[in-house]
Amino acid sequence: MAAAEPVATYRPEDRPPVNSEALSCNQLKADVQKAGALSILSEPKRWPETYYGPEVPQCDPWTRPMYSYVKANDGACGVGYVCTPRVTGGR
């Protein structure tokens, strides 16, 4: 009986970040949906963020999913979800 092979999982760090302004919105959306996650560098941020799609990601307990937009070469683009820090109030 053959042992089952582990399922390959996508890790955004396996691929260098893409510049959002170098691709069209449709290209970005297709890449995120195909891979499930994509590291995207977009202005005005100076660091890449991981975008997830097409479904809402399971984020760490201290973060929450938030639908986010980037600037593509053909305008604003709703790419997918990022995990952002939760804002908690306190005294």
DSSP file (Angstrom, degrees, kcal/mol; ACC not computed):
  #  RESIDUE AA STRUCTURE BP1 BP2  ACC     N-H-->O    O-->H-N    N-H-->O    O-->H-N    TCO  KAPPA ALPHA  PHI   PSI    X-CA   Y-CA   Z-CA
    1    1 A M              0   0    0      0, 0.0     2,-0.2     0, 0.0     0, 0.0   0.000 360.0 360.0 360.0 127.9    0.0    0.0    0.0
    2    2 A A        -     0   0    0      1,-0.1     2,-0.2     3,-0.0     3,-0.0  -0.515 360.0-115.8 -80.3 142.9    1.5    3.3   -1.0
    3    3 A A        -     0   0    0     -2,-0.2     2,-0.2     1,-0.1    -1,-0.1  -0.528  34.4-108.1 -75.3 142.5    1.8    6.2    1.5
    4    4 A A        -     0   0    0     -2,-0.2    -1,-0.1     1,-0.1     3,-0.0  -0.486  30.9-124.9 -71.6 138.9   -0.3    9.2    0.7
    5    5 A E        -     0   0    0     -2,-0.2    -1,-0.1     1,-0.1     3,-0.1  -0.619  29.6-105.6 -82.5 143.5    1.7   12.2   -0.4
    6    6 A P        -     0   0    0      0, 0.0     2,-0.3     0, 0.0    -1,-0.1  -0.379  39.2-104.3 -66.4 147.7    1.2   15.4    1.5
    7    7 A V        -     0   0    0      1,-0.1     2,-0.3    -2,-0.1    -3,-0.0  -0.544  35.4-116.9 -73.2 132.3   -0.8   18.1   -0.2
    8    8 A A        -     0   0    0     -2,-0.3     2,-0.4    -3,-0.1    -1,-0.1  -0.522  31.9-159.5 -70.4 133.1    1.3   20.9   -1.6
    9    9 A T        -     0   0    0     -2,-0.3     2,-0.4    -3,-0.0    -1,-0.0  -0.896  16.6-119.1-115.4 147.0    0.5   24.2    0.0
   10   10 A Y        -     0   0    0     -2,-0.4     3,-0.1    25,-0.2    28,-0.0  -0.687  24.4-170.5 -84.4 131.5    1.2   27.6   -1.3
   11   11 A R    >   -     0   0    0     -2,-0.4     3,-2.6     1,-0.1     4,-0.3  -0.989  20.4-143.7-120.6 121.1    3.5   29.8    0.7
   12   12 A P  G >  S+     0   0    0      0, 0.0     3,-1.3     0, 0.0    27,-0.3   0.787  99.1  64.8 -54.7 -28.1    3.7   33.4   -0.5
   13   13 A E  G 3  S+     0   0    0      1,-0.3    -3,-0.0    25,-0.1    25,-0.0   0.626  86.0  73.2 -72.8 -10.0    7.4   33.5    0.5
   14   14 A D  G <  S+     0   0    0     -3,-2.6    -1,-0.3     1,-0.1    -4,-0.0   0.711 101.7  43.9 -71.4 -19.7    8.1   30.9   -2.2
   15   15 A R  S <  S-     0   0    0     -3,-1.3    24,-0.2    -4,-0.3     3,-0.1  -0.974  94.6-109.4-127.8 137.1    7.7   33.5   -4.9
   16   16 A P        -     0   0    0      0, 0.0    23,-0.1     0, 0.0    -2,-0.1  -0.284  48.2 -90.3 -63.4 152.8    9.0   37.0   -4.9
   17   17 A P        -     0   0    0      0, 0.0     2,-0.3     0, 0.0    23,-0.2  -0.266  39.2-132.5 -61.8 148.8    6.4   39.8   -4.5
   18   18 A V  E     -a   40   0A   0     21,-2.4    23,-3.1    -3,-0.1     2,-0.6  -0.799  15.6-119.3-101.8 147.9    4.8   41.2   -7.6
   19   19 A N  E >   -a   41   0A   0     -2,-0.3     3,-1.6    21,-0.2     4,-0.4  -0.771  17.8-150.3 -85.6 118.9    4.5   45.0   -8.2
   20   20 A S  G >  S+     0   0    0     21,-2.4     3,-1.1    -2,-0.6    53,-0.6   0.827  93.4  58.1 -60.9 -33.0    0.7   45.7   -8.5
   21   21 A E  G 3  S+     0   0    0     20,-0.4    -1,-0.3    51,-0.3    51,-0.1   0.578  98.0  61.4 -76.9  -7.7    1.3   48.6  -10.9
   22   22 A A  G <  S+     0   0    0     -3,-1.6     2,-0.3     2,-0.1    -1,-0.2   0.559 104.2  54.4 -91.1  -9.3    3.1   46.4  -13.4
   23   23 A L  S <  S-     0   0    0     -3,-1.1    50,-2.7    -4,-0.4    51,-0.4  -0.844  84.2-110.5-124.5 158.8    0.0   44.2  -13.9
   24   24 A S     >  -     0   0    0     -2,-0.3     4,-2.2    48,-0.2     5,-0.2  -0.398  34.6-109.4 -79.3 164.4   -3.6   44.7  -14.8
   25   25 A C  H  > S+     0   0    0      1,-0.2     4,-2.7     2,-0.2     5,-0.2   0.911 119.9  52.2 -59.8 -44.2   -6.4   44.1  -12.3
   26   26 A N  H  > S+     0   0    0      1,-0.2     4,-2.3     2,-0.2    -1,-0.2   0.883 108.9  50.3 -62.5 -38.4   -7.6   41.0  -14.1
   27   27 A Q  H  > S+     0   0    0      2,-0.2     4,-2.4     1,-0.2    -1,-0.2   0.926 111.8  47.7 -65.0 -44.5   -4.0   39.5  -14.0
   28   28 A L  H  X S+     0   0    0     -4,-2.2     4,-2.4     2,-0.2     5,-0.2   0.934 113.1  47.5 -61.7 -47.2   -3.7   40.2  -10.3
   29   29 A K  H  X S+     0   0    0     -4,-2.7     4,-2.6     1,-0.2     5,-0.2   0.913 112.1  49.9 -61.4 -42.8   -7.1   38.7   -9.5
   30   30 A A  H  X S+     0   0    0     -4,-2.3     4,-2.5    -5,-0.2    -1,-0.2   0.907 111.1  49.0 -63.5 -42.0   -6.3   35.6  -11.6
   31   31 A D  H  X S+     0   0    0     -4,-2.4     4,-2.2     2,-0.2     6,-0.3   0.906 112.9  47.2 -64.8 -41.7   -3.0   35.1   -9.9
   32   32 A V  H  X S+     0   0    0     -4,-2.4     4,-2.4     1,-0.2    21,-0.4   0.925 115.5  45.1 -65.8 -44.2   -4.5   35.4   -6.4
   33   33 A Q  H  < S+     0   0    0     -4,-2.6    -2,-0.2    -5,-0.2    -1,-0.2   0.879 113.8  49.2 -68.8 -37.4   -7.3   33.1   -7.2
   34   34 A K  H  < S+     0   0    0     -4,-2.5    -2,-0.2    -5,-0.2    -1,-0.2   0.924 123.4  30.1 -67.8 -44.5   -5.1   30.5   -9.0
   35   35 A A  H  < S-     0   0    0     -4,-2.2    -2,-0.2    -5,-0.2   -25,-0.2   0.717  98.0-131.0 -88.5 -22.2   -2.5   30.3   -6.2
   36   36 A G  S  < S+     0   0    0     -4,-2.4    17,-1.3    -5,-0.3     2,-0.3   0.123  86.0  34.8  89.6 -22.1   -4.9   31.1   -3.2
   37   37 A A  E     - B   0  52A   0     -6,-0.3     2,-0.3    15,-0.2    15,-0.2  -0.968  63.2-174.9-160.7 149.0   -2.4   33.8   -2.0
   38   38 A L  E     - B   0  51A   0     13,-2.2    13,-3.0    -2,-0.3     2,-0.6  -0.980  25.6-129.3-151.3 134.9    0.0   36.2   -3.5
   39   39 A S  E     - B   0  50A   0     -2,-0.3   -21,-2.4   -27,-0.3     2,-0.4  -0.771  35.4-173.6 -85.4 118.9    2.6   38.6   -2.1
   40   40 A I  E     -aB  18  49A   0      9,-3.1     9,-2.4    -2,-0.6     2,-0.6  -0.957  19.7-153.7-123.6 131.6    1.9   42.1   -3.6
   41   41 A L  E     +a   19   0A   0    -23,-3.1   -21,-2.4    -2,-0.4   -20,-0.4  -0.909  28.3 167.0 -99.8 120.9    3.9   45.3   -3.3
   42   42 A S    >   -     0   0    0     -2,-0.6     3,-0.6     5,-0.5     5,-0.2  -0.974  30.3 -72.8-136.8 150.8    1.7   48.3   -3.8
   43   43 A E  T 3  S+     0   0    0     -2,-0.3    28,-0.3     1,-0.3     3,-0.1  -0.521 105.9  24.8 -77.7 150.2    2.1   52.0   -3.2
   44   44 A P  T 3  S+     0   0    0      0, 0.0    -1,-0.3     0, 0.0     2,-0.0  -0.990 109.0  79.8 -88.2   1.3    2.2   53.9   -0.9
   45   45 A K    <   -     0   0    0     -3,-0.6     4,-0.1     1,-0.1     0, 0.0  -0.349  62.9-154.3 -65.6 148.2    3.3   50.9    1.3
   46   46 A R  S    S+     0   0    0     -3,-0.1    -1,-0.1     2,-0.1    -3,-0.1   0.260  73.9  63.4-106.2   9.8    7.0   50.1    1.0
   47   47 A W  S    S-     0   0    0     -5,-0.2    -5,-0.5    -7,-0.1     2,-0.2  -0.957  86.1-107.6-132.3 152.1    6.5   46.4    2.0
   48   48 A P        -     0   0    0      0, 0.0     2,-0.3     0, 0.0    -7,-0.3  -0.486  28.6-157.8 -77.4 148.9    4.7   43.5    0.4
   49   49 A E  E     -B   40   0A   0     -9,-2.4    -9,-3.1    -2,-0.2     2,-0.6  -0.923  20.4-116.6-121.7 151.5    1.4   42.2    1.8
   50   50 A T  E     -B   39   0A   0     -2,-0.3    33,-0.4   -11,-0.2     2,-0.4  -0.792  28.1-162.0 -91.0 123.9   -0.1   38.8    1.3
   51   51 A Y  E     -B   38   0A   0    -13,-3.0   -13,-2.2    -2,-0.6     2,-0.3  -0.867   4.6-158.6-105.4 138.2   -3.5   38.9   -0.4
   52   52 A Y  E     -BC  37  81A   0     29,-3.0    29,-3.1    -2,-0.4   -15,-0.2  -0.878  19.1-129.7-117.8 148.0   -5.8   35.9   -0.3
   53   53 A G        -     0   0    0    -17,-1.3    27,-0.1   -21,-0.4     3,-0.1  -0.964  47.5 -13.6-173.7 168.2   -8.6   34.9   -2.5
   54   54 A P  S    S+     0   0    0      0, 0.0     2,-0.2     0, 0.0   -21,-0.1  -0.991 115.8  41.9 -82.3 -10.9  -11.2   34.1   -3.7
   55   55 A E  S    S-     0   0    0      1,-0.1    26,-0.2   -22,-0.1    -3,-0.0  -0.521  96.3 -90.3 -94.7 162.8  -12.4   33.0   -0.3
   56   56 A V        -     0   0    0     -2,-0.2    -1,-0.1     1,-0.1    -3,-0.1  -0.536  50.9-126.0 -68.2 129.4  -12.0   34.7    3.1
   57   57 A P        -     0   0    0      0, 0.0     2,-0.9     0, 0.0    -1,-0.1  -0.319  12.3-114.0 -77.7 160.7   -8.8   33.4    4.7
   58   58 A Q        -     0   0    0      6,-0.1     2,-0.1    -2,-0.0    25,-0.1  -0.851  44.6-164.9 -89.9 105.7   -8.5   31.9    8.1
   59   59 A C        -     0   0    0     -2,-0.9    -3,-0.0     1,-0.2    23,-0.0  -0.426  27.7 -85.1 -90.3 165.4   -6.3   34.6    9.9
   60   60 A D    >   -     0   0    0     -2,-0.1     3,-2.0     1,-0.1    -1,-0.2  -0.262  47.9-103.4 -60.9 157.6   -4.4   34.3   13.1
   61   61 A P  T 3  S+     0   0    0      0, 0.0    -1,-0.1     0, 0.0    -2,-0.1   0.773 121.3  53.1 -58.6 -27.6   -6.4   35.0   16.3
   62   62 A W  T 3  S+     0   0    0     23,-0.0    24,-2.3     2,-0.0     2,-0.3   0.378 109.3  56.9 -91.2   5.4   -4.9   38.5   16.7
   63   63 A T  E <   -D   85   0A   0     -3,-2.0    -4,-0.1    22,-0.3    20,-0.1  -0.853  66.4-152.3-128.0 167.1   -5.8   39.5   13.1
   64   64 A R  E     -D   84   0A   0     20,-2.9    20,-2.9    -2,-0.3     2,-0.2  -0.980  26.7-104.6-137.4 150.7   -8.9   39.7   11.0
   65   65 A P  E     -D   83   0A   0      0, 0.0     2,-0.4     0, 0.0    18,-0.2  -0.518  37.4-179.5 -75.2 141.9   -9.6   39.4    7.3
   66   66 A M  E     -D   82   0A   0     16,-2.2    16,-2.2    -2,-0.2     2,-0.2  -0.979  30.3-120.1-143.4 127.7  -10.3   42.6    5.4
   67   67 A Y  E     -D   81   0A   0     -2,-0.4     2,-0.3    14,-0.2    14,-0.2  -0.469  42.5-168.1 -66.2 135.2  -11.1   43.0    1.7
   68   68 A S  E     -D   80   0A   0     12,-3.1    12,-1.0    -2,-0.2    11,-0.9  -0.899  17.8-145.0-134.7 157.2   -8.4   45.2    0.2
   69   69 A Y  E     -D   78   0A   0     -2,-0.3     2,-0.3     9,-0.2     9,-0.2  -0.848  10.8-169.5-117.9 151.9   -7.6   47.2   -2.9
   70   70 A V  E     -D   77   0A   0      7,-2.4     7,-2.6    -2,-0.3     2,-0.8  -0.881  32.8-103.8-131.2 167.3   -4.3   47.9   -4.7
   71   71 A K  E     -D   76   0A   0     -2,-0.3     5,-0.2   -28,-0.3   -28,-0.2  -0.853  42.0-174.3 -95.2 111.0   -3.4   50.2   -7.6
   72   72 A A  E >   -D   75   0A   0      3,-2.8     3,-1.6    -2,-0.8   -51,-0.3  -0.417  43.6 -96.2 -93.9 174.8   -3.0   48.2  -10.8
   73   73 A N  T 3  S+     0   0    0    -50,-2.7   -49,-0.2   -53,-0.6   -52,-0.1   0.630 126.9  45.8 -71.1  -9.5   -1.8   49.6  -14.1
   74   74 A D  T 3  S-     0   0    0      1,-0.4    -1,-0.3   -51,-0.4     2,-0.2   0.117 125.8 -82.0-116.6  21.7   -5.4   50.0  -15.2
   75   75 A G  E <  S- D   0  72A   0     -3,-1.6    -3,-2.8     2,-0.1    -1,-0.4  -0.682  79.9  -8.7 118.1-168.9   -6.7   51.6  -12.0
   76   76 A A  E     - D   0  71A   0     -5,-0.2     2,-0.4    -2,-0.2    -5,-0.2  -0.367  62.8-165.0 -66.4 143.2   -7.9   50.6   -8.5
   77   77 A C  E     - D   0  70A   0     -7,-2.6    -7,-2.4    -2,-0.1     2,-1.2  -0.980  23.4-143.5-140.1 123.9   -8.4   46.9   -8.1
   78   78 A G  E     + D   0  69A   0     -2,-0.4    -9,-0.2    -9,-0.2     3,-0.1  -0.728  33.6 167.7 -81.9  96.2  -10.2   44.8   -5.4
   79   79 A V  E     -     0   0A   0     -2,-1.2     2,-0.3   -11,-0.9    -1,-0.2   0.934  44.4 -83.5 -82.0 -49.2   -7.7   41.9   -5.3
   80   80 A G  E     - D   0  68A   0    -12,-1.0   -12,-3.1   -14,-0.1     2,-0.3  -0.930  60.2 -31.8 171.7-152.5   -8.7   40.0   -2.3
   81   81 A Y  E     -CD  52  67A   0    -29,-3.1   -29,-3.0    -2,-0.3     2,-0.3  -0.739  36.6-167.9-104.7 145.5   -8.3   39.8    1.5
   82   82 A V  E     - D   0  66A   0    -16,-2.2   -16,-2.2    -2,-0.3     2,-0.7  -0.913  28.5-118.8-119.7 154.7   -5.4   40.7    3.8
   83   83 A C  E     - D   0  65A   0    -33,-0.4   -33,-0.1    -2,-0.3   -25,-0.0  -0.858  38.5-173.7 -93.8 113.6   -5.1   39.7    7.5
   84   84 A T  E     - D   0  64A   0    -20,-2.9   -20,-2.9    -2,-0.7   -25,-0.0  -0.777  31.6 -91.9-109.0 151.9   -5.0   43.0    9.4
   85   85 A P  E     - D   0  63A   0      0, 0.0   -22,-0.3     0, 0.0     2,-0.2  -0.304  43.3-115.0 -60.2 140.8   -4.3   43.5   13.1
   86   86 A R        -     0   0    0    -24,-2.3     2,-0.7     1,-0.0   -24,-0.0  -0.562  22.1-136.1 -73.9 139.8   -7.4   43.6   15.3
   87   87 A V        -     0   0    0     -2,-0.2     2,-0.4     2,-0.0    -1,-0.0  -0.885  26.2-174.9 -97.9 119.9   -8.1   46.9   17.0
   88   88 A T        -     0   0    0     -2,-0.7     2,-0.2     2,-0.0    -2,-0.0  -0.946  15.7-139.0-118.7 137.2   -9.1   46.3   20.6
   89   89 A G        +     0   0    0     -2,-0.4     2,-0.3     2,-0.0    -2,-0.0  -0.556  30.9 157.8 -88.2 156.4  -10.2   49.0   23.0
   90   90 A G              0   0    0     -2,-0.2    -2,-0.0     1,-0.1     0, 0.0  -0.985 360.0 360.0-166.5 168.2   -9.2   49.1   26.5
   91   91 A R              0   0    0     -2,-0.3    -1,-0.1     0, 0.0    -2,-0.0   0.392 360.0 360.0-115.4 360.0   -8.7   51.3   29.5
